[in-house]
Amino acid sequence: MKGVPVSESDRATAHDRTTARDRTTARAQTTPPARATARARRAERRAHADYTGGIYGSMLAASVILGAGTLGSFPRLEIVLLLLLTGIVFWIAHVHAVLFGERLAQRALDRRVVLRVCQEEWPIMKAAVPPALAVAVSPLLGLGVQGAVWLALAVALAGQVGWSVAAALWAGASWRLVLIAASVNVLLGLPIICFKLFLKH
């Protein structure tokens, strides 16, 4: 009503209501873009995730174990060092190859790019660690050298299948495709087992 004085408490209440309404409107306007940004970030991480290095590294470790039948006086130590050093060498080689490719593509190479490539290729080295650990703990399991070799080979092949399954799941594949990826990598590991069974060292 015109001429009716408005108290300070009424003014404060009206101000609080306006502020709350503005905050609700702001949340309604900003929430969808925020969710879209989060989805975009997850999609970007999924796109950049590359597990091929882990699969390759596991196959490399299995191949190293396959050729580790005749060793010197400290076979377990030599197998562990052989696995780790081979993983490091191939990791460095892959990093160099990728960075050289970036250079050929005339892309600027800075510290951020180098660290990104090192991180993306690191699964090659990570894949060598579980078989090496299997060899290292084999005496605790009462295994001889050949038992340690077979344990490490089994761990390497399991890692190969595991990396392939992780890659398929991270890419959002269906369970059918995940099963196919695992089956293909099991089949890829069978020749290595056959070579280990029939080749004489």
N, C-alpha and C positions, 0 to 999 in steps of 0.2 A: 504494500500500500504506500502511496506517495506520501512523503513527509514522515514516515515512521523511521526512527533512528535504528541503525544497525550496530549491534554491539561488537566488541572486539572478538568475543568467543565465536559469534556467527561468522565473522570474516575469516577467522582461523579455520573453522570447520569447512567453509566453502573452499578455502585455499587447499586444504588437505584433500578434499574430494577431487579438485581439479588436478592436483599433483598425482594422485593415485590413478586417475583416468588417463593422464598423459603417459604414465609408466606402463599401464596395460596396453595402450596403443603402440608404444615403442617396442614392447616385447612382441606384440603380434606382428609388427613390421620387420623386426630383426631376426626372429626365430627361424623362419623358412630359409633365408640366405645362410644363416649359421649352419643349419642342418645340411643344406646343399654343399656348403664348403667342407664340412666334415666328410660327407660322402665322396666329394671330389678328392679329398686327401687320401681316403682309404683306397679309392680307385687308382690313384697315382702310385701309392705304395704297392698295390697289387700288380700294377703294370710294370714297375721297376724291379719287383722281386724276381730273382733269377736263381733257381735251384739247380740249373744244369751243372754248375761247378761242383756241387755236392755229389751229384750222380757220377760225373766224370772222375772226381777225386776218389770216390769209393771203388770204381772200376780200376783206377790206377793203383790203389792200395792192394786190391785183390791180385792184380798182375805182379806187383812187387813181391807179395807173399808167395805167389806161385813159383817165382824164380829163386826163392830163398831156401832151397833144400839143402845145399851144401854151404856151410859157413865155417868160421874159424873156431877158436877156443871159447868164445863167449857168444853163442848163437842168438840167445834171447836179446842181449844188448845190441847186437848187430842188426837184428830184425827191427827193433824199435828205432834205432838211428836211421836205418835205411828207409823206413816208412816216413819218418818225420822229415828227413833231409830231402827225400824225393818230393814230398808234398810242398816243401818250401820252394824248391827249385822250380817246380811246375807252376806254383802260384806266381812267383816272380816272372816267369816266362809269359804267363797269360796277362799279367798286368802290363808288362812291356809291350806285348802285342796289341793290346787294346789302346794304350796310350800312343803307340806309334800310328795306329789307325786313326786316332783322333787328330794327330798331327798331320797325317796325309790329307785328312778332310779339312785341313786349315782351320781347325778349332783351337781357340786359345787354351793353353794348358796352364792352369794355376794350381795352387795348393788344394783348393776345394775339389777340383776335378780329379787330381791324383788320389786324394783320400777316398773319394767316391768309388773310383775304379778298384782301389785296393780292398775296400770293403765288399764290393760286389763279387770280386774273385776269391775272397777269403774262404768260402765253402770248400774250395779245392784242398786247402790246408786242413780245415776242420775235419774233413772226411777221413784224414789219416790218423787222427787222434784216437778214436775208439779202438781200431785194430791194434795200435801200439800199446794202449792201456791193457788190452786183452792179453797180449804177449807178456807185459810186465807183471801182471797178477797171476799168470798161469802157474807158477810154482806153488802159490797158495792153494790152488785147486788140485795139486798133486799131478799135474800134467808134465809129460816129457816135452822135448823140443818139438817132435812131430805133432803131439797133442796141442801144443801152443800154436803151431802153424795152422792147424785145422780150426782152432778156436778163432784165431785172428781172421782167417778166411771167411768163416761164418759171420763174424761181426761186420766185416767189410761188405759182404753181399747183403746182409740185413740193412746196413746203412744205405746201400744203393737203392733198395726197394723203399726204404723209409724216406729218402730224399725225393724220390719220384712221387710218392703219395703226398708228401707235403707240398710239392709243386702243384699237383693237381688240385688239392684242396684250396690252396692259396689263390689259385686262378679261378676258383668258383666252379670247378667242374662237377658234374653229376657223379653219383656214386658208381654208376656204370663205367664212366671214364676213369675214375680213380682205380677201380678194379682192373681195368684194361692196362693202365699204366703200371700197376704193381705186377701184373702177370707178364708183361713184356720184359720188365727188368729181372724178374725171376728167370725167364728164358735166356736173357743175356748172361746171367750168372752161371747157367748150367754148363756151357763150354769150359769155363774156368775150372769148375769142379771136375769135369771129365779129364781135362789136361792134368790136373793134380793127381787124379787116380791112376792115369795110364803112363804119364811121363816118368822116367827114371832119372833120379838126380845122382 
